[in-house]
Every structure is written in C-alpha cells, then in structure tokens.
Amino acid sequence: MPTEDKTTDNTSIVRQALAALIATGDVDALASSLSDDFVHHRPDGTRTKADWLADVRAALVPLAGMRVEIRHMLADGDHVVMHSRRRLPGAGPEIAVVDIWRLDDGLIAEAWEIIEPVAEAVGHLTWWEPTGEGGLG
C-alpha cells in the first residue's frame, strides 16, 4: 500500500475510534481499535491497555457532555498527531491537548498525550526562568 494511502487509513482509524467514544461513550468500541500490547504515555508515566481503558471509563462520568473541537489532525506514515481543545459544559475549564498515535497493522499501538489548561498557558511560557533558588522553573 502506498504511504499516502496508509497515512489516510491511519488518520481514519484514529478519527473513527475517537468519534465513537465521544459520541456514544462506548469504551469497548475504543478497545477494539487498540492493539493488545497498547501503551499510553503521559509526562507522568505509562499505562497498559487495560489500565488506560479503566481510566477512560472512570473519566466518562465527570467528563459527560465535554465538547471536543479537533483543531488539527496530521499524519505521517504510522503516526497521527491530533491537536484539540476540550471544554466541559457550562463554565468548565478549557484544555488544549496534543495526542500522538502510533499505529501498527491497522490498530493503535501507542499513544502520547500532553494536556495544558488554557488558563495556565501564560504561566507556562516562562518555565525556564530562574526560581530565585539557583535553578530553573
């Protein structure tokens, strides 16, 4: 399969998996899109497929009604990058999220996630400035 077709297919796989989850809350539909050895990476550690799906299931109740606006979805070979803005109903906080998905044989094999509350973004722009104790940030 040419690289362009594979990239398009990978984008479609990620989009369909997330659309089903967002629209229906069907974690099992998401599970079928993940490889058995799926790993979810975050800045604070990694989660197995079972652990991450449990986290997603637990988050569905407090996140019910969350609006997700996909701003960018880019793909290159076996990787798909998605930038989104998410907001809880009403006056809930808005977050910016970057997800990177690696696909293998038509399944999502790995995911990386970076989340930043939009209201805290300005404070994170100067993370490298000295704290006054001789160190950075």
Buried (B, 14 or more C-beta within 10 A) or exposed (E): EEEEEBBEBBBEBBBEBBEBBBEEBEBEBBBEBBBEEBBBBBEEEEBEBEEBBEEBBEEEEEBEEBEBEBEEBEBEEBBBBBBBBBBBEEEEEBBBBBBBBBBEEEBBBBBBBEEEEEEEEEEEEEEEEEEEEEEEE
